[in-house]
Amino acid sequence: MKALVTGASAGIGRAFATALAAAGYAVTAVARREDRLADLMAELGPGHDHLAADLATPEGLRATAERLSEPHTLLVNNAGIAVHGGFAETPLEDSLAVLDLNCRAVVTLAHAFLAQAGPGSALVNMSSTLGFTPKPGLGVYSATN
């Protein structure tokens, strides 16, 4: 059984990666920071893989989708970012990066995964409760969850 977990270097993503490895999955951990991924790989032990990729960029998204062309049993779409501040005061590029990661990456990776998924496969798309209870200063983040 193979699982790919995005946002795997910290928080909920790291918890998913370690729990899945303990359950016998061969985990591919995806995150931006190579140093955190190296720490995770040391913790998981042999038989696991990692990819340092920024899913808000076309290159990072493409590299991760290519990994999903190999059969996987499970995809955990967990990566996400937020930009704090008033919408009009936040640089447009920052808000667009939130959209790219929190929306485009989720759709792209789900599509790549489901194209090769077989019986018994599972897709987990993580979300935030801020999608249901928006908070001032996190408008784009709330809208993308």
C-alpha positions as CSV (number, residue, x, y, z in Angstrom):
1,M,0.0,0.0,0.0
2,K,1.3,3.4,-1.0
3,A,0.2,6.8,0.3
4,L,1.1,10.3,-0.7
5,V,0.7,13.0,1.9
6,T,1.0,16.7,1.1
7,G,2.0,19.2,3.7
8,A,3.7,16.3,5.4
9,S,6.6,18.1,7.2
10,A,4.6,19.5,10.0
11,G,1.3,19.5,11.9
12,I,-1.6,17.3,10.7
13,G,0.3,16.3,7.6
14,R,3.2,15.0,9.7
15,A,0.7,13.1,12.0
16,F,-0.9,11.5,8.9
17,A,2.5,10.5,7.5
18,T,3.7,8.9,10.8
19,A,0.4,7.1,11.4
20,L,0.2,5.8,7.9
21,A,3.8,4.5,8.1
22,A,3.1,2.8,11.4
23,A,0.0,1.2,9.7
24,G,2.3,-0.3,7.0
25,Y,1.9,2.2,4.2
26,A,4.9,3.2,2.1
27,V,4.6,7.0,2.5
28,T,5.7,9.6,0.0
29,A,5.9,12.8,2.0
30,V,5.5,16.1,0.0
31,A,6.3,19.5,1.5
32,R,8.3,22.7,0.6
33,R,11.1,22.4,3.2
34,E,13.8,19.8,2.4
35,D,15.2,20.0,6.0
36,R,11.9,19.1,7.6
37,L,11.3,16.3,5.1
38,A,14.8,14.9,5.9
39,D,13.9,14.9,9.6
40,L,10.6,13.1,8.8
41,M,12.3,10.5,6.6
42,A,14.7,9.8,9.5
43,E,11.8,9.3,11.8
44,L,9.9,7.0,9.4
45,G,12.8,4.8,8.5
46,P,13.5,2.9,5.3
47,G,10.8,2.2,2.7
48,H,9.5,5.7,2.4
49,D,10.1,8.6,0.0
50,H,9.9,12.3,-0.1
51,L,9.5,15.2,-2.6
52,A,10.4,18.8,-1.8
53,A,7.9,20.7,-3.9
54,D,6.0,24.0,-3.6
55,L,2.5,23.0,-4.7
56,A,1.6,26.7,-5.3
57,T,4.0,26.6,-8.3
58,P,3.4,24.9,-11.6
59,E,6.7,23.0,-11.3
60,G,6.0,21.7,-7.8
61,L,2.5,20.7,-8.8
62,R,3.6,19.0,-11.9
63,A,6.3,17.0,-10.1
64,T,3.8,15.9,-7.5
65,A,1.2,14.9,-10.0
66,E,3.8,12.8,-11.8
67,R,4.4,10.9,-8.6
68,L,0.7,10.0,-8.6
69,S,1.0,8.5,-12.0
70,E,2.4,5.5,-10.1
71,P,-0.4,3.5,-8.4
72,H,-1.2,4.8,-4.9
73,T,-3.8,3.5,-2.5
74,L,-4.3,6.8,-0.6
75,L,-3.8,10.5,-1.2
76,V,-4.0,13.0,1.7
77,N,-4.4,16.5,0.3
78,N,-3.3,18.4,3.4
79,A,-1.1,21.2,2.2
80,G,-2.5,24.7,2.7
81,I,-1.5,28.3,3.4
82,A,-3.1,31.5,4.6
83,V,-2.3,35.2,4.2
84,H,-3.3,37.4,7.1
85,G,-4.5,40.9,6.6
86,G,-7.1,43.0,4.9
87,F,-7.8,41.8,1.4
88,A,-7.1,45.2,-0.3
89,E,-3.9,45.6,1.7
90,T,-2.6,42.1,0.9
91,P,-0.4,41.8,-2.3
92,L,-2.4,40.2,-5.0
93,E,0.4,37.7,-5.7
94,D,0.1,36.4,-2.1
95,S,-3.7,35.9,-2.4
96,L,-3.2,34.1,-5.7
97,A,-0.7,31.8,-4.1
98,V,-3.3,30.9,-1.5
99,L,-5.8,30.1,-4.3
100,D,-3.2,28.0,-6.2
101,L,-2.3,25.9,-3.2
102,N,-5.6,25.6,-1.5
103,C,-7.7,25.1,-4.6
104,R,-5.7,24.4,-7.8
105,A,-3.3,21.9,-6.2
106,V,-6.2,20.0,-4.5
107,V,-8.1,19.6,-7.8
108,T,-5.0,18.8,-9.8
109,L,-3.7,16.1,-7.4
110,A,-7.2,14.6,-6.8
111,H,-7.6,14.3,-10.6
112,A,-4.1,12.7,-11.0
113,F,-4.8,10.3,-8.1
114,L,-8.3,9.3,-9.2
115,A,-7.1,8.6,-12.8
116,Q,-5.1,5.7,-11.5
117,A,-7.1,4.7,-8.3
118,G,-8.5,1.3,-8.1
119,P,-10.9,-0.5,-5.8
120,G,-10.1,0.2,-2.1
121,S,-8.3,3.5,-2.9
122,A,-9.1,6.6,-0.8
123,L,-8.8,10.3,-1.2
124,V,-8.7,12.6,1.8
125,N,-9.1,16.3,1.2
126,M,-8.3,18.3,4.4
127,S,-10.1,21.5,5.1
128,S,-10.4,24.2,7.8
129,T,-13.4,25.1,9.9
130,L,-12.7,28.7,8.7
131,G,-14.5,27.6,5.6
132,F,-17.7,27.6,7.7
133,T,-16.8,30.4,10.1
134,P,-14.9,33.1,8.2
135,K,-12.6,35.3,10.2
136,P,-11.7,38.9,9.4
137,G,-8.2,39.2,7.9
138,L,-8.4,35.6,6.5
139,G,-10.9,36.2,3.7
140,V,-9.1,34.3,0.9
141,Y,-8.1,31.5,3.2
142,S,-11.7,31.0,4.4
143,A,-13.0,31.1,0.9
144,T,-10.6,28.4,-0.2
145,N,-11.5,26.0,2.5
